[in-house]
Amino acid sequence: MQKLFGKAMFERIVAIVLIVLLVLIGNPFTFWMPSMMLVSVLVVIAALVFVWAGFIFTETASDEREEWHRTHAGRAAYLSAAAVLTTALVYQGFTQKIDFWIPLTLAVMIVSKLFARFYADTYR
């Protein structure tokens, strides 16, 4: 599929599909009332696309510049996710309705980053 569209276009298509799936699942403006079956199917499709995009869809860097861009994108994604999760944690703390998954996800992100840095500093 990448060869058909090209690498950059394929990445944009994946991003658009993910955004559309999130909007359909989240239904932020209550513009439709899907059945429970349709919501379940959308959630399964979204989960499969997210697993594929996050774990299976790999990037290959052929030189130092591409490696730097890949590293920079990963850092930007990490910092963006940490900022959103911290904002959600603070907001939910003020409303006294903290969802368990937000601090858990934030903790896993931070601990895995610290472990990766420790491993890189110790064994490389």
FENUR-V19440 format. One record per backbone hydrogen bond with DSSP energy under -0.5 kcal/mol. NH is the residue of the N-H (numbers start at 0). CO is the residue of the C=O. E is the energy in kcal/mol with one decimal. If there is no record, write none. Layout:
# FENUR-V19440
nh = [NH/NH]
co = [CO/CO]
e = [E/E]
This chain:
# FENUR-V19440
nh = [4/5/9/10/11/12/13/14/15/16/17/18/19/20/21/22/23/24/25/26/29/33/38/39/40/41/42/43/44/45/46/47/48/49/50/51/52/53/54/55/55/56/57/66/67/68/69/70/71/72/73/74/75/76/77/78/79/80/81/82/83/84/85/86/87/88/89/90/91/92/93/94/95/96/101/102/103/104/105/106/107/108/109/110/111/112/113/114/115/116/117/118/119/120/121/122/123]
co = [0/1/5/6/7/8/9/10/11/12/13/14/15/16/17/18/19/20/21/22/26/31/34/35/36/37/38/39/40/41/42/43/44/45/46/47/48/49/50/50/51/51/55/62/63/64/65/66/67/68/69/70/71/72/73/74/75/76/77/78/79/80/81/82/83/84/85/86/87/88/89/90/91/91/98/98/99/100/101/102/103/104/105/106/107/108/109/110/111/112/113/114/115/116/117/118/119]
e = [-1.7/-3.1/-2.3/-2.1/-1.9/-2.3/-2.3/-2.2/-2.4/-2.6/-2.3/-2.3/-2.7/-2.5/-2.3/-2.4/-2.6/-2.4/-3.1/-2.6/-1.4/-0.5/-2.2/-2.3/-2.3/-2.5/-2.5/-2.2/-2.6/-2.9/-2.6/-2.4/-2.6/-2.8/-2.6/-2.5/-3.1/-2.6/-2.5/-1.0/-0.8/-3.6/-1.0/-2.1/-2.5/-2.2/-2.3/-2.5/-2.8/-2.4/-2.1/-2.3/-2.5/-2.3/-2.3/-2.7/-2.3/-2.5/-2.6/-2.2/-2.5/-2.7/-2.3/-2.4/-2.5/-2.3/-2.5/-2.7/-2.8/-1.9/-2.0/-1.8/-0.6/-2.1/-1.1/-0.8/-1.6/-2.5/-2.3/-2.5/-2.5/-2.3/-2.2/-2.9/-2.4/-1.9/-2.5/-2.7/-2.3/-2.4/-2.5/-2.8/-2.6/-2.7/-2.2/-2.8/-1.0]
